[in-house]
Amino acid sequence: MKNLRGFTLIELMVTLAVVITILAIGIPSYMNMMSSNQTTGYANDLVGAIRYARSEAVKRAADVAVCASNSDQTACSGTDWNNGWVVFTDDNANDQFDAGETMLRVWSIASNERSYLQFDGSAPNDIRFNAGGANVTDTQIQFAFQKTDCQGNQARQVTVSRLGRPSIDHVACF
C-alpha cells in the first residue's frame, strides 16, 4: 500500500482556528491604525496650508490668511473646517475672502470623509499672518479635530504660536 500524503481534517481545523484568531486580533488594530493615519494626514495637510500661508505673507510682504472653506471652496465659511480650507491674500485685513483678493491655494476634504471629521468648538474662523510671518492675533491659536471613530489619543491638536509657527500634537479624543 502506498503512503498517502496530505493534511488530516484535525490539522486543517487547527490551522483554520489559528488563522481566525489572528485575524480577530489583527483586523481591529489595523482599522484603528488606518483611522489614526487618516487623522494625521489631515493634520499634516492643515499645517502645510498654514506654513504655506505664512511663507506667502513674508514673500508678498502682505497679509495672507487660511480659512475654513465653504462647500464649493470659493469662500470662507466661518468655523466649519470640514469642507477644507483656502489660502488667500487678505488685502483689507478683514479675515474674509473678498472680491479682488487672490485665492492662492485650496485644500479640500473628500465629500465621503466630511461627516467623519469633527473639529472642537475652539476652531477659529481663520488664521492670518502679517508681512513678517507673525500670527496677527498675537496670541497662540489652538484647536483640535478627530474622526468620529476616535479612540484614545487619536485626536490632533494644531497650535499656531504667536510667532506664527504651527505644530501638531496627539491629544485625547473629545
C-alpha positions as CSV (number, residue, x, y, z in Angstrom):
1,M,0.0,0.0,0.0
2,K,1.2,3.5,-0.9
3,N,1.9,6.1,1.8
4,L,-0.7,8.9,1.4
5,R,0.5,12.4,1.9
6,G,-1.7,15.4,2.9
7,F,-3.4,17.0,5.8
8,T,-5.8,15.4,8.2
9,L,-9.1,17.0,9.0
10,I,-7.9,17.8,12.5
11,E,-4.8,19.5,11.2
12,L,-6.9,21.7,8.8
13,M,-9.3,22.6,11.6
14,V,-6.5,23.6,14.0
15,T,-4.9,25.7,11.2
16,L,-8.2,27.4,10.5
17,A,-8.7,28.2,14.2
18,V,-5.3,29.8,14.4
19,V,-5.9,31.9,11.3
20,I,-9.3,33.1,12.6
21,T,-7.8,34.0,16.0
22,I,-5.0,36.0,14.3
23,L,-7.5,37.9,12.1
24,A,-9.8,38.6,15.0
25,I,-7.0,40.2,16.9
26,G,-5.3,41.9,13.8
27,I,-8.2,43.5,12.0
28,P,-9.4,45.9,14.7
29,S,-5.8,47.0,15.3
30,Y,-5.4,47.6,11.6
31,M,-8.6,49.6,11.4
32,N,-7.5,51.7,14.4
33,M,-4.2,52.4,12.7
34,M,-5.9,53.4,9.5
35,S,-8.1,55.9,11.3
36,S,-5.1,57.4,13.1
37,N,-3.2,57.7,9.9
38,Q,-6.1,59.5,8.2
39,T,-6.3,62.0,11.0
40,T,-2.6,62.5,10.8
41,G,-2.9,63.1,7.1
42,Y,-5.5,65.8,7.5
43,A,-3.4,67.4,10.3
44,N,-0.4,67.4,8.1
45,D,-2.4,69.0,5.2
46,L,-3.7,71.7,7.5
47,V,-0.3,72.5,8.9
48,G,1.1,72.5,5.4
49,A,-1.5,75.1,4.4
50,I,-0.7,77.2,7.5
51,R,3.0,77.1,6.7
52,Y,2.3,78.0,3.1
53,A,0.2,81.0,4.1
54,R,2.9,82.2,6.5
55,S,5.6,81.9,3.8
56,E,3.4,83.7,1.2
57,A,2.8,86.5,3.7
58,V,6.5,87.0,4.0
59,K,7.2,86.6,0.3
60,R,4.4,89.1,-0.7
61,A,5.0,91.4,2.3
62,A,1.3,91.4,2.8
63,D,-1.4,89.8,5.0
64,V,-2.2,86.2,3.9
65,A,-4.8,84.1,5.6
66,V,-6.0,80.5,5.7
67,C,-9.7,80.0,6.5
68,A,-12.3,77.3,6.7
69,S,-13.7,76.8,3.2
70,N,-17.3,76.7,2.1
71,S,-18.7,73.6,0.4
72,D,-17.6,74.6,-3.1
73,Q,-14.2,76.0,-2.0
74,T,-14.8,79.6,-3.2
75,A,-15.1,81.5,0.1
76,C,-14.7,81.3,3.8
77,S,-17.4,79.5,5.9
78,G,-16.8,80.5,9.5
79,T,-15.6,77.8,11.8
80,D,-16.7,74.7,9.7
81,W,-13.4,73.3,8.6
82,N,-15.0,70.0,7.4
83,N,-15.1,71.1,3.8
84,G,-11.4,72.0,3.7
85,W,-9.5,75.3,3.7
86,V,-8.3,78.0,1.4
87,V,-5.3,80.3,1.5
88,F,-5.8,83.8,0.2
89,T,-4.3,87.3,0.2
90,D,-6.2,89.4,2.8
91,D,-5.5,92.8,1.3
92,N,-8.0,94.7,3.5
93,A,-7.2,92.6,6.7
94,N,-10.9,91.7,7.4
95,D,-10.3,88.0,7.6
96,Q,-12.7,87.3,4.7
97,F,-12.0,86.4,1.1
98,D,-13.4,89.4,-0.8
99,A,-13.6,90.4,-4.5
100,G,-10.2,91.5,-5.7
101,E,-8.2,89.3,-3.3
102,T,-6.2,86.4,-4.7
103,M,-7.0,82.8,-3.7
104,L,-3.6,81.2,-3.6
105,R,-4.4,77.5,-2.9
106,V,-7.3,75.3,-1.9
107,W,-7.3,72.1,0.2
108,S,-10.5,70.1,0.1
109,I,-11.7,67.1,2.1
110,A,-13.3,64.3,0.1
111,S,-17.1,64.5,0.4
112,N,-17.3,61.0,1.8
113,E,-14.9,61.9,4.6
114,R,-16.5,65.2,5.6
115,S,-19.0,63.6,8.0
116,Y,-16.3,61.7,9.8
117,L,-14.2,64.7,10.7
118,Q,-15.1,66.7,13.8
119,F,-13.5,70.0,14.9
120,D,-13.7,71.1,18.5
121,G,-15.6,74.3,19.5
122,S,-12.4,76.4,19.6
123,A,-11.7,76.2,15.9
124,P,-11.0,79.8,14.6
125,N,-12.6,81.4,11.6
126,D,-9.2,81.9,10.1
127,I,-5.5,82.3,10.8
128,R,-3.9,85.4,9.3
129,F,-0.2,86.2,9.0
130,N,1.3,89.7,8.6
131,A,4.3,90.6,6.3
132,G,6.7,89.4,9.0
133,G,5.1,86.0,9.2
134,A,3.6,86.5,12.6
135,N,0.2,85.4,13.7
136,V,-1.8,88.7,13.7
137,T,-3.9,87.8,16.8
138,D,-0.6,88.0,18.8
139,T,-1.9,85.0,20.8
140,Q,-1.4,81.3,20.5
141,I,-4.2,79.6,18.5
142,Q,-5.1,76.0,19.4
143,F,-7.8,73.8,18.0
144,A,-8.3,70.1,17.7
145,F,-10.0,67.7,15.4
146,Q,-10.7,64.0,15.3
147,K,-12.5,61.3,13.3
148,T,-15.9,60.2,14.6
149,D,-14.4,56.7,15.4
150,C,-11.6,58.3,17.5
151,Q,-10.2,56.2,20.3
152,G,-7.5,57.0,22.9
153,N,-5.3,59.9,21.8
154,Q,-6.1,59.8,18.1
155,A,-7.3,63.4,18.0
156,R,-4.9,66.0,16.7
157,Q,-4.3,69.5,18.1
158,V,-3.0,72.2,15.8
159,T,-1.2,75.0,17.6
160,V,-0.1,78.2,15.9
161,S,2.3,80.2,18.1
162,R,2.3,83.9,18.4
163,L,5.3,84.0,16.0
164,G,3.2,82.0,13.5
165,R,4.9,78.6,13.8
166,P,2.4,75.7,13.5
167,S,2.7,72.4,15.3
168,I,0.7,69.2,15.7
169,D,0.2,67.2,18.9
170,H,-1.7,63.9,19.7
171,V,-4.5,64.6,22.2
172,A,-7.2,62.6,23.8
173,C,-10.5,62.3,21.9
174,F,-13.1,64.9,22.9
